[in-house]
């Protein structure tokens, strides 16, 4: 059967398994209990970001075993390995967050090195937390071996005072406590029930946003991202992902056959439609880069402008990922968007079929309140919008899902790091009408482009979300609420306009018109630029230093290498 389905002499694993000169290599395989028959089959890397850092990842090893069974039953030889992940909920609010975005590149790089070093023929990837999802998808596109992605699943919602809660409620409760609106006992009781199971954060934060992306972009099996992490149904999809990878090897369907300009547009569409994380504005350009496709923040926000917002999901709405699953899963979101003409149906997927073909058996569930039909949206434009102006010539991004007013005019309060801004907020040393500016937190200047959830959640907890605004060259969590503008580019570290503004400058943010301007003339900008000097950081060695030397702008995805455009070979064809 193996000989009929697969020609091992044309696969990368031939370099470590075929011929007399590979006898030493085969001796290692025999040492691990492999048989001659196992060695003759295609080698499938099964990579997960399992670790014990946080609940996001702890169900992944279980699911990986199901993937391996699927690979074996479909006549392949699975080879399991793990790569790192940095979990944002643990890294948040301190210097550890500088590691978060950097981990995306390390995940992609380490996966590439493992596959290259051991000559694997294909890849099934399981990821649980924010940066691990795009990191594995980037690796798949970079290597261009047949690949299937699978999300590890969301956490179950906690219950507190009769309401569903997530970890974001805990972050916001910190601000409420600081403002005197919650006792230490309230905070303690909430923190003990907010996260009751394995799985990634339950709202439409970055993990669930990128899980939706994995399905609509075609790298994951339909419905595979839906069931929460503890549900045994996930094991079924893991098993099927393992089986399906062997079909992709047989048909030689590769990630770059699937990830195209159209599928990236589909991905941006589902982000906007679900009020997803602003981090998608980084991750979609980065995935595109691995395929040699020009698709930057400007392209992403153009899709946002014309996409209806249809998913009533936290943090701007009422529901969590478990509710999407019970309503019918990601395919019902794709179905209604396709019916409205917002989704390209002719894009290939890992099923071997197109999006349109996958939707043949999907019916929109009208008996649920989580997802609206395309012609009855929550709002006519997406839950995430782009901004440009003299404060952000290269663009910025803001999540407006659930917001009634996206216009704000206020006075700058400038801070050169998140810690100083958080102290200001915690001590209530700001006023209504202030626009808190956090700079030197961009990809290069951080280094690492921290998320500001601790600060934004504290503002929301103090009930100041609509009374102040916040802008940064850093990032925001998908759980951020309020008028919080991130990815301001060029960043302060390279002398962008955000580095030149001062306390008291008047700033205008208009989400409807897509504008962010500071009331300064070009002459004043030029004068201030003359006295500006680059700042150093405390990260002058190690991984963060290396990252700062190579990372590009947020507008293009904060990428660290030339990408597919500069390739002279593709790993899959070695």
C-alpha positions in Angstrom: 0.0 0.0 0.0 2.8 2.4 0.9 4.5 1.9 -2.5 1.3 2.6 -4.3 0.4 5.8 -2.5 3.8 7.4 -1.9 7.1 7.5 -3.8 9.6 7.9 -1.0 12.4 8.6 -3.5 10.8 12.0 -4.2 10.3 13.0 -0.5 12.7 14.9 1.8 12.9 11.9 4.1 14.8 10.0 1.5 17.9 11.8 2.7 17.7 10.1 6.1 16.2 6.8 5.3 17.1 5.4 1.8 20.4 3.7 0.7 23.4 2.0 2.2 24.9 5.4 3.2 21.9 6.0 5.5 22.5 2.9 7.6 23.7 5.0 10.6 20.5 7.1 10.4 18.3 4.0 10.3 20.1 2.6 13.3 18.7 5.5 15.3 15.2 4.8 14.1 15.5 1.1 15.2 16.7 2.4 18.6 13.3 4.1 19.0 11.3 0.9 18.1 10.6 1.8 14.5 10.3 -1.1 12.0 11.6 -1.4 8.5 8.1 -0.7 7.3 7.9 2.5 9.5 11.1 3.7 7.9 9.8 3.1 4.4 6.8 5.4 5.0 6.6 9.2 4.8 7.8 11.0 7.9 5.2 13.4 9.3 6.3 16.0 11.9 3.7 16.4 14.6 4.6 19.6 16.4 2.8 21.1 19.3 3.4 24.1 21.6 2.6 22.0 24.7 4.0 23.2 28.0 2.9 23.8 31.5 3.2 27.6 31.4 -0.5 28.2 31.2 -3.8 26.4 30.5 -3.7 27.3 26.8 -1.2 24.6 26.1 -1.8 21.7 28.5 -4.3 19.8 26.3 -2.0 19.8 23.3 0.0 16.7 24.0 -3.2 14.6 24.4 -4.4 15.9 21.0 -1.0 15.2 19.4 -1.4 11.5 20.3 -4.7 11.5 18.3 -2.9 13.1 15.4 -0.3 10.4 15.5 -2.9 7.7 15.4 -4.5 9.3 12.4 -1.1 9.5 10.6 -0.4 5.8 11.4 -3.8 4.6 10.2 -3.3 6.5 6.9 0.0 4.8 6.3 2.5 7.4 7.6 5.1 7.5 10.3 4.5 10.4 12.8 7.4 12.0 14.6 6.3 14.1 17.5 8.2 17.2 18.8 7.4 20.3 20.8 8.4 23.9 20.4 8.2 26.9 22.7 5.4 29.2 23.4 5.1 32.3 25.5 1.7 32.7 27.0 0.5 36.3 27.0 -1.7 36.1 30.1 1.4 35.2 32.2 3.8 37.5 30.4 1.4 40.5 30.6 2.1 43.6 32.6 5.8 43.2 33.1 9.1 42.8 31.1 8.1 39.3 30.2 5.8 40.6 27.6 8.8 41.6 25.5 9.2 37.9 24.8 5.7 37.4 23.4 5.9 38.6 19.8 9.5 37.4 19.6 8.3 33.9 20.4 6.3 33.9 17.1 9.6 34.0 15.2 11.3 31.5 17.5 8.3 29.1 17.0 8.6 29.4 13.2 12.4 29.2 13.2 12.6 26.2 15.6 9.9 24.3 13.6 11.8 25.0 10.4 15.1 23.8 11.9 13.5 20.7 13.3 11.9 19.8 10.0 15.0 20.6 8.0 17.4 18.9 10.3 15.4 15.6 10.3 14.0 15.8 6.7 10.4 15.4 7.5 8.0 15.2 4.6 4.9 16.9 6.1 3.7 18.8 9.2 0.7 18.7 11.5 0.8 21.6 13.9 -1.1 22.1 17.1 -1.1 25.4 18.9 -2.9 26.9 21.9 -1.9 30.5 22.6 -1.7 33.7 20.7 1.7 33.7 18.9 1.9 30.0 18.5 -0.9 29.9 16.0 0.7 32.3 13.5 4.1 31.0 14.3 3.2 27.5 13.2 1.3 28.7 10.1 4.3 30.8 9.2 6.6 27.7 9.5 4.2 25.7 7.3 4.2 28.3 4.6 8.0 28.8 4.8 8.8 25.1 4.5 5.9 24.5 2.0 5.6 20.8 2.9 2.0 19.5 3.0 0.7 20.8 6.3 -2.5 20.8 8.4 -2.9 23.2 11.3 -5.1 22.6 14.3 -6.1 24.9 17.1 -5.9 23.3 20.6 -9.3 24.8 21.6 -10.6 27.5 23.9 -11.0 27.5 27.7 -14.4 27.1 29.2 -15.9 30.3 30.5 -15.8 30.8 34.3 -18.9 31.8 36.2 -19.0 34.7 38.7 -22.1 36.3 40.2 -24.3 34.5 37.6 -22.3 35.7 34.5 -19.8 34.1 32.2 -16.3 35.6 32.8 -12.8 35.4 31.2 -9.3 36.3 32.3 -10.0 39.8 30.9 -12.6 40.3 33.5 -9.8 39.6 36.1 -7.5 42.2 34.5 -10.4 44.7 34.5 -11.2 43.9 38.1 -7.6 45.0 39.0 -8.5 48.5 37.8 -11.8 48.3 39.5 -10.1 47.4 42.8 -7.6 50.3 42.4 -10.6 52.6 41.9 -12.3 51.3 45.1 -15.0 49.5 43.2 -14.0 46.0 44.3 -12.7 44.6 47.5 -9.7 42.3 47.7 -12.1 39.5 48.5 -14.1 40.2 45.3 -10.8 40.1 43.3 -9.7 36.9 45.0 -13.0 35.1 44.4 -13.0 36.1 40.8 -9.5 35.0 40.1 -10.2 31.5 41.4 -13.1 30.9 39.0 -12.3 32.8 35.9 -10.3 30.1 34.2 -11.9 26.7 35.0 -10.2 24.4 32.4 -7.5 23.8 29.8 -7.6 26.0 26.7 -6.9 29.5 25.4 -8.7 32.6 26.4 -12.4 32.3 25.6 -13.3 35.6 24.0 -12.5 36.8 20.5 -9.0 37.6 21.5 -5.9 36.7 19.5 -6.0 32.9 19.9 -9.6 32.5 18.8 -9.2 35.2 16.1 -6.3 33.2 14.5 -8.2 30.0 15.0 -11.0 31.4 12.8 -8.3 32.5 10.4 -6.9 29.0 10.2 -10.2 27.6 9.0 -11.2 30.4 6.5 -7.6 30.5 5.1 -7.9 26.8 4.4 -5.0 25.4 6.6 -7.3 23.7 9.1 -10.1 21.2 8.7 -13.6 22.7 8.9 -15.0 22.8 12.4 -11.7 21.8 13.9 -11.2 25.0 15.9 -14.7 24.9 17.5 -14.8 22.5 20.4 -13.3 23.8 23.7 -10.0 22.2 24.7 -11.4 19.8 27.4 -13.9 18.2 25.0 -13.1 14.8 23.7 -14.5 15.8 20.3 -11.2 17.6 19.7 -9.5 14.3 19.6 -11.7 13.3 16.7 -10.6 16.3 14.7 -7.0 15.7 15.7 -7.3 12.1 14.4 -8.8 13.4 11.1 -6.1 16.0 10.7 -3.5 13.2 11.0 -5.3 11.2 8.3 -5.7 14.1 6.1 -2.1 15.0 6.0 -1.4 11.7 4.2 -3.9 12.7 1.5 -2.1 16.0 1.1 1.2 14.2 0.7 -0.3 11.9 -1.9 -1.8 14.8 -3.9 1.2 17.1 -3.2 -1.1 19.9 -2.0 1.1 22.4 -0.2 0.5 25.5 2.0 1.4 27.9 -0.8 -1.3 26.3 -3.0 -3.7 27.2 -0.2 -2.5 30.5 1.2 -3.0 33.0 -1.7 -4.0 36.6 -2.0 -7.6 35.6 -2.0 -7.4 33.4 1.1 -5.6 36.2 3.0 -8.4 38.5 2.1 -10.8 35.9 3.4 -8.7 35.8 6.6 -8.9 39.6 7.0 -12.7 39.4 6.4 -13.3 37.0 9.3 -11.2 39.1 11.6 -13.3 42.2 10.9 -16.6 40.3 10.9 -15.9 38.8 14.4 -14.5 41.9 16.0 -11.2 40.0 16.2 -7.8 40.9 17.6 -5.8 43.8 16.2 -2.8 41.4 16.4 -4.2 39.9 13.1 -2.8 43.1 11.5 0.6 41.8 12.3 0.1 38.1 11.7 -1.6 38.1 8.3 1.2 40.2 6.7 3.8 37.9 8.3 2.1 34.7 7.0 1.8 36.4 3.5 5.5 37.2 3.6 6.4 33.5 4.0 4.6 32.9 0.7 6.1 35.8 -1.2 2.8 37.7 -1.2 2.7 41.5 -0.6 -0.1 41.9 1.9 0.6 44.6 4.5 -1.5 46.5 7.1 -2.9 48.8 4.5 -4.3 45.8 2.6 -5.7 44.3 5.8 -7.6 47.5 6.8 -9.0 47.9 3.3 -10.8 44.6 3.8 -11.9 45.8 7.3 -13.5 48.9 5.8 -16.0 46.9 3.7 -16.8 43.9 6.0 -19.9 43.8 8.3 -19.4 43.2 11.9 -21.6 40.1 12.7 -20.3 38.3 15.8 -21.4 39.4 19.3 -18.3 38.2 21.0 -16.3 39.4 24.0 -14.6 41.7 24.7 -17.0 44.1 22.8 -20.0 41.7 22.9 -21.6 39.1 25.1 -20.5 35.7 24.0 -17.4 33.4 24.1 -15.8 30.8 21.8 -17.8 28.0 23.4 -21.0 29.8 22.3 -19.7 29.9 18.7 -19.1 26.2 18.9 -22.6 25.5 20.2 -24.1 27.9 17.5 -22.6 25.9 14.7 -18.9 26.7 14.7 -16.7 28.8 12.4 -18.2 27.4 9.2 -21.5 29.2 9.9 -19.6 32.5 10.1 -17.9 31.7 6.8 -21.3 30.5 5.3 -23.1 33.8 5.9 -20.1 35.9 4.8 -19.9 33.8 1.6 -23.6 34.3 0.9 -23.1 38.0 1.2 -20.3 38.0 -1.3 -17.5 38.8 1.3 -15.7 35.5 1.0 -13.8 34.1 -2.1 -15.3 30.6 -2.5 -12.8 29.3 -5.0 -9.8 29.1 -2.6 -8.3 25.6 -2.1 -8.3 24.1 1.5 -6.6 21.2 3.2 -9.7 19.1 2.5 -8.6 19.1 -1.1 -11.8 21.0 -1.8 -12.5 24.7 -2.2 -14.2 26.9 0.5 -17.4 26.8 -1.6 -17.4 23.0 -1.8 -16.8 22.7 2.0 -19.8 25.0 2.5 -22.2 22.7 0.5 -23.3 20.9 3.6 -23.3 23.9 6.0 -26.5 25.6 6.9 -26.7 28.9 8.8 -28.2 28.4 12.2 -30.9 31.1 12.6 -31.9 29.8 16.1 -28.9 31.3 17.8 -27.9 34.9 18.8 -24.1 34.7 18.7 -23.6 35.2 14.9 -25.8 37.5 12.9 -26.5 36.9 9.2 -24.5 39.2 6.8 -27.6 41.3 6.0 -28.4 42.0 9.6 -25.0 43.0 11.1 -24.3 44.6 14.4 -22.7 47.3 12.4 -22.1 47.7 8.6 -18.3 47.9 8.9 -15.8 45.7 10.7 -15.0 45.5 14.4 -11.4 46.5 13.7 -10.4 49.6 11.7 -7.2 51.2 10.4 -6.1 54.8 11.0 -3.6 57.1 9.3 -2.5 60.6 9.7 0.5 62.8 10.6 0.9 60.8 13.9 0.9 57.5 12.0 2.0 57.9 8.4 2.5 54.1 8.2 -0.8 53.4 9.8 -2.3 52.2 13.1 -5.1 49.9 14.1 -7.9 50.0 16.6 -10.6 47.5 17.7 -14.0 49.3 17.7 -16.3 46.3 18.2 -19.0 47.2 20.7 -18.1 50.9 20.7 -20.8 53.6 20.1 -18.4 56.5 19.6 -15.1 56.2 17.8 -14.2 59.9 17.8 -12.0 61.4 20.5 -10.2 64.7 20.8 -7.8 65.1 23.7 -4.5 66.1 25.2 -1.4 64.0 25.1 0.1 62.5 28.3 3.4 60.9 27.1 5.1 57.9 28.7 8.3 56.2 27.4 7.4 52.8 28.7 4.3 50.9 29.8 5.2 50.7 33.5 5.1 54.5 33.9 1.8 54.6 32.2 0.3 51.8 34.3 1.4 53.6 37.5 -0.2 56.8 36.3 -3.5 54.9 35.7 -3.3 52.9 38.9 -2.7 56.0 40.9 -5.5 57.9 39.0 -3.0 60.6 38.0 -4.8 61.4 34.8 -7.9 63.4 33.8 -10.9 62.9 31.5 -10.0 64.0 28.0 -6.4 62.8 28.3 -4.9 60.6 25.5 -2.3 58.4 27.2 0.7 57.9 24.8 2.9 54.9 25.4 6.0 54.9 23.1 9.3 53.1 22.6 7.3 49.9 22.9 7.4 49.0 19.1 9.1 45.9 17.6 12.5 47.4 17.6 12.2 49.9 20.4 10.8 47.6 23.0 12.3 45.4 21.8 9.4 43.0 21.3 6.3 45.2 21.0 4.5 44.6 24.2 0.8 44.3 24.7 -0.8 46.9 27.0 -3.7 44.9 28.4 -2.8 45.6 32.0 -3.1 49.3 31.4 -6.2 49.3 29.1 -8.0 46.8 31.4 -7.2 49.0 34.4 -8.8 52.0 32.6 -11.9 49.9 31.7 -12.1 48.7 35.3 -12.1 52.3 36.5 -15.0 53.0 34.1 -12.8 55.4 32.1 -12.8 53.5 28.8 -14.8 56.2 26.9 -13.4 59.1 28.8 -9.7 58.7 27.9 -8.0 57.2 24.9 -4.6 55.4 24.6 -2.2 55.2 21.7 1.0 53.3 21.4 3.6 52.0 18.9 3.2 48.7 20.9 0.3 46.3 20.7 -2.9 45.5 22.5 -4.4 42.2 23.6 -7.3 40.9 21.7 -9.1 41.4 25.0 -8.6 45.2 25.0 -11.7 47.4 25.1 -12.0 51.1 24.7 -10.5 53.6 22.2 -7.0 52.1 22.2 -4.9 52.6 19.1 -1.9 50.3 18.5 0.8 49.6 15.9 1.4 53.4 15.4 4.1 53.6 12.7 6.8 54.5 12.2 7.6 53.6 15.8 9.4 55.9 18.2 12.6 54.0 18.1 13.2 55.0 14.5 12.2 58.6 15.0 8.5 58.2 14.1 6.2 61.2 14.8 5.0 59.4 18.1 8.5 60.1 19.4 8.2 63.8 18.8 4.9 64.6 20.5 4.9 66.3 24.0 2.5 66.5 26.9 -0.2 69.0 26.1 -0.3 68.4 22.3 -3.8 68.0 20.9 -4.6 64.7 19.2 -7.7 63.8 17.2 -8.7 60.1 16.7 -11.6 59.5 14.3 -12.4 55.8 13.8 -15.1 56.4 11.3 -12.9 58.5 9.0 -9.8 56.4 9.8 -7.8 59.4 10.9 -5.2 60.0 13.7 -3.6 63.4 13.8 -1.7 65.6 16.2 -2.2 69.4 15.9 1.4 70.2 14.9 2.8 71.8 11.7 5.4 70.2 9.6 7.7 73.0 10.7 7.2 72.2 14.4 7.8 68.5 13.6 11.0 69.4 11.8 12.2 71.5 14.8 11.5 68.8 17.3 13.2 66.2 15.1 16.5 68.2 15.2 16.7 67.6 19.0 15.5 64.0 19.0 18.1 61.3 19.7 17.7 57.5 19.4 17.3 55.7 22.7 19.1 52.7 23.9 17.5 49.7 25.7 18.7 47.4 28.4 18.6 44.5 26.0 22.1 44.5 24.5 22.7 40.8 24.2 20.7 37.6 23.8 17.5 36.9 21.8 15.8 40.2 22.3 18.9 42.0 21.0 19.1 39.7 18.0 15.4 40.4 17.3 15.9 44.2 17.5 18.7 44.0 14.9 16.5 42.3 12.3 12.9 43.2 12.9 11.0 45.3 10.5 8.0 47.6 10.9 4.6 46.6 12.3 3.1 47.7 9.0 4.7 44.7 7.3 4.1 42.3 10.1 7.3 42.8 12.2 9.1 40.2 10.1 12.8 39.3 10.6 13.9 37.7 7.4 13.7 38.4 3.6 10.9 35.9 3.0 9.9 33.8 0.0 10.7 36.6 -2.5 14.5 36.0 -1.9 14.4 32.2 -1.9 16.6 30.3 -4.3 15.2 27.0 -3.0 12.2 25.7 -1.2 12.7 23.1 1.5 9.9 20.8 0.2 11.9 20.3 -3.0 15.2 19.4 -1.5 
